[in-house]
Amino acid sequence: MTAEVSKGLTRAIELYQDRSSRARELRAEGKKVIGYLCIYPVLEMMTALDIVPYRIFGDLREPVTEADAYMPAVNCPFLRSCLDIGLKGKYDLLDGVVTSHICDVGSTLSSIWIYAIKPPFSHHIDMPHTLHETALTQEKGLLEDYRKALEEFAGKKMTAEALKAAIRTHNEQRALVRELYELKKPDPPLISGSETIQVIKAIESIPVDEGNHLLREVISEVKERSNGPQKKSARLLVWGSIIDDTAMMEMIEGLDANVVMDDTCVGSRPYFEDVELTDDPLDGLAYHYLADIKCSRTFRVNNYMDVRKDYMKDLEIRFSYLKDYADDWKADGVIMESVRYCDTHGYDVPGVRDYLDNVGLPSIYLEHDYTEGALAPLRTRVQGFLEIIS
């Protein structure tokens, strides 16, 4: 007798707690599974070749022991954790890995992963960090190289029709995630920040069509349930680097606050803009992954000469979407967070703080070393912040 498959939030939690289970099943069925680091390896191109994208995460509950031989402790603790887990064989389910130039340390990790773990297939997208026209041309050229590498790995051609179909399916997922976030607008929100992380991490562990099915189940369940989050004194927006574990959200929401919106990469960031269906699909993909995704790794000013004399104009161009989020989700304040040694987000913190101050949004900055123990002292700081804004 076949065991009944869980649905909705229960299924999302199961996948969150045991991410590799479904991927291992798919491999046993003959599917190819490729791991990807961060949100910039273009998932649509894997899907177009019937390859399952599987996001690589660290584990803040797992002590780093093996990665010390390859990366010093003054490097990003999240990336060190990813490498550590890989060195311990916990990513042995992968048929390959795709990385991108998310930052200098991330680019270095790509080389170390290839050298030390020796995946059967690997590819690195050395994407630019600006939005100039030449950068978009360069990004498209890099995606052409990426396509050739994937085709050689898969043993078949990636047709424009298959790629456009994959873009539509991934855009459908983006629309469903945005629908999920709409359920966070009421007071109290219908789904918590912790549950949101579980759902996003779950869909980044399974094929996109299965993820879309899961999202529909979650949205339906959340709309109908009566035991969702309770009303609290503060509604918060969280901005920053990766939060791939519920521990921080549970710490915040264990106080008198609901996290109703986020701008993080295991949250809204990869899903709030669709890929445009262009005649050559690589044009739309290049623009989306370089320009649409709002991450600190990409410098977002198109004409630096026009804004370098006007600091607030620069901040408005780069961060005004945060005010839109705060207005639409009625956030009372912003928690900026970053893992230690994350230069890309750390360098943006002063600018984000100045912008938030200028538009009247109170904020606090939390830095941590990507361990569960690091969250305890942050709880007192968040509690103090909530007392100020409530």
ChimeraX attribute file (.defattr): number of C-alpha atoms within 10 A of each C-alpha:
attribute: neighborCount
match mode: 1-to-1
recipient: residues
	/A:1	3
	/A:2	4
	/A:3	5
	/A:4	6
	/A:5	7
	/A:6	11
	/A:7	16
	/A:8	18
	/A:9	21
	/A:10	14
	/A:11	18
	/A:12	27
	/A:13	19
	/A:14	16
	/A:15	21
	/A:16	23
	/A:17	13
	/A:18	12
	/A:19	20
	/A:20	19
	/A:21	14
	/A:22	14
	/A:23	22
	/A:24	17
	/A:25	12
	/A:26	16
	/A:27	15
	/A:28	10
	/A:29	9
	/A:30	9
	/A:31	15
	/A:32	22
	/A:33	23
	/A:34	24
	/A:35	23
	/A:36	25
	/A:37	21
	/A:38	20
	/A:39	19
	/A:40	19
	/A:41	26
	/A:42	21
	/A:43	22
	/A:44	25
	/A:45	25
	/A:46	23
	/A:47	22
	/A:48	21
	/A:49	22
	/A:50	17
	/A:51	19
	/A:52	25
	/A:53	28
	/A:54	25
	/A:55	22
	/A:56	23
	/A:57	23
	/A:58	20
	/A:59	18
	/A:60	21
	/A:61	13
	/A:62	13
	/A:63	11
	/A:64	19
	/A:65	13
	/A:66	16
	/A:67	20
	/A:68	13
	/A:69	8
	/A:70	14
	/A:71	19
	/A:72	11
	/A:73	12
	/A:74	9
	/A:75	15
	/A:76	19
	/A:77	23
	/A:78	25
	/A:79	22
	/A:80	27
	/A:81	25
	/A:82	22
	/A:83	28
	/A:84	25
	/A:85	23
	/A:86	20
	/A:87	18
	/A:88	13
	/A:89	11
	/A:90	12
	/A:91	20
	/A:92	15
	/A:93	18
	/A:94	23
	/A:95	19
	/A:96	21
	/A:97	26
	/A:98	25
	/A:99	25
	/A:100	21
	/A:101	22
	/A:102	23
	/A:103	17
	/A:104	12
	/A:105	17
	/A:106	20
	/A:107	16
	/A:108	12
	/A:109	21
	/A:110	22
	/A:111	16
	/A:112	16
	/A:113	20
	/A:114	16
	/A:115	10
	/A:116	12
	/A:117	16
	/A:118	14
	/A:119	17
	/A:120	12
	/A:121	15
	/A:122	21
	/A:123	19
	/A:124	18
	/A:125	20
	/A:126	16
	/A:127	23
	/A:128	21
	/A:129	18
	/A:130	17
	/A:131	17
	/A:132	17
	/A:133	10
	/A:134	11
	/A:135	18
	/A:136	21
	/A:137	14
	/A:138	16
	/A:139	24
	/A:140	21
	/A:141	16
	/A:142	18
	/A:143	21
	/A:144	13
	/A:145	15
	/A:146	20
	/A:147	19
	/A:148	14
	/A:149	15
	/A:150	23
	/A:151	16
	/A:152	11
	/A:153	16
	/A:154	15
	/A:155	10
	/A:156	11
	/A:157	14
	/A:158	19
	/A:159	11
	/A:160	14
	/A:161	11
	/A:162	17
	/A:163	21
	/A:164	22
	/A:165	16
	/A:166	22
	/A:167	24
	/A:168	17
	/A:169	17
	/A:170	22
	/A:171	20
	/A:172	17
	/A:173	23
	/A:174	20
	/A:175	17
	/A:176	20
	/A:177	23
	/A:178	15
	/A:179	14
	/A:180	23
	/A:181	24
	/A:182	18
	/A:183	19
	/A:184	22
	/A:185	18
	/A:186	13
	/A:187	16
	/A:188	18
	/A:189	23
	/A:190	23
	/A:191	27
	/A:192	22
	/A:193	27
	/A:194	20
	/A:195	17
	/A:196	26
	/A:197	21
	/A:198	24
	/A:199	28
	/A:200	20
	/A:201	24
	/A:202	24
	/A:203	24
	/A:204	20
	/A:205	24
	/A:206	24
	/A:207	19
	/A:208	21
	/A:209	16
	/A:210	12
	/A:211	21
	/A:212	21
	/A:213	15
	/A:214	22
	/A:215	25
	/A:216	17
	/A:217	16
	/A:218	20
	/A:219	21
	/A:220	13
	/A:221	14
	/A:222	19
	/A:223	13
	/A:224	10
	/A:225	10
	/A:226	9
	/A:227	9
	/A:228	14
	/A:229	16
	/A:230	14
	/A:231	14
	/A:232	15
	/A:233	14
	/A:234	20
	/A:235	27
	/A:236	24
	/A:237	24
	/A:238	26
	/A:239	24
	/A:240	26
	/A:241	23
	/A:242	20
	/A:243	23
	/A:244	24
	/A:245	21
	/A:246	15
	/A:247	17
	/A:248	20
	/A:249	20
	/A:250	16
	/A:251	17
	/A:252	22
	/A:253	20
	/A:254	12
	/A:255	16
	/A:256	17
	/A:257	21
	/A:258	29
	/A:259	26
	/A:260	29
	/A:261	28
	/A:262	25
	/A:263	22
	/A:264	19
	/A:265	21
	/A:266	23
	/A:267	25
	/A:268	21
	/A:269	17
	/A:270	22
	/A:271	21
	/A:272	17
	/A:273	18
	/A:274	20
	/A:275	22
	/A:276	17
	/A:277	17
	/A:278	11
	/A:279	10
	/A:280	11
	/A:281	19
	/A:282	23
	/A:283	19
	/A:284	17
	/A:285	25
	/A:286	23
	/A:287	19
	/A:288	20
	/A:289	20
	/A:290	24
	/A:291	20
	/A:292	18
	/A:293	21
	/A:294	22
	/A:295	22
	/A:296	20
	/A:297	19
	/A:298	18
	/A:299	19
	/A:300	22
	/A:301	17
	/A:302	13
	/A:303	11
	/A:304	12
	/A:305	9
	/A:306	11
	/A:307	15
	/A:308	12
	/A:309	10
	/A:310	10
	/A:311	12
	/A:312	15
	/A:313	14
	/A:314	20
	/A:315	21
	/A:316	17
	/A:317	13
	/A:318	20
	/A:319	17
	/A:320	16
	/A:321	13
	/A:322	22
	/A:323	19
	/A:324	11
	/A:325	16
	/A:326	21
	/A:327	11
	/A:328	12
	/A:329	24
	/A:330	20
	/A:331	22
	/A:332	20
	/A:333	23
	/A:334	24
	/A:335	19
	/A:336	22
	/A:337	21
	/A:338	22
	/A:339	21
	/A:340	19
	/A:341	18
	/A:342	20
	/A:343	18
	/A:344	19
	/A:345	22
	/A:346	20
	/A:347	11
	/A:348	17
	/A:349	19
	/A:350	12
	/A:351	18
	/A:352	22
	/A:353	18
	/A:354	16
	/A:355	23
	/A:356	20
	/A:357	12
	/A:358	13
	/A:359	11
	/A:360	12
	/A:361	18
	/A:362	17
	/A:363	20
	/A:364	16
	/A:365	19
	/A:366	16
	/A:367	18
	/A:368	17
	/A:369	16
	/A:370	27
	/A:371	18
	/A:372	15
	/A:373	13
	/A:374	14
	/A:375	18
	/A:376	11
	/A:377	10
	/A:378	18
	/A:379	17
	/A:380	12
	/A:381	14
	/A:382	20
	/A:383	16
	/A:384	12
	/A:385	17
	/A:386	21
	/A:387	12
	/A:388	9
	/A:389	14
	/A:390	13
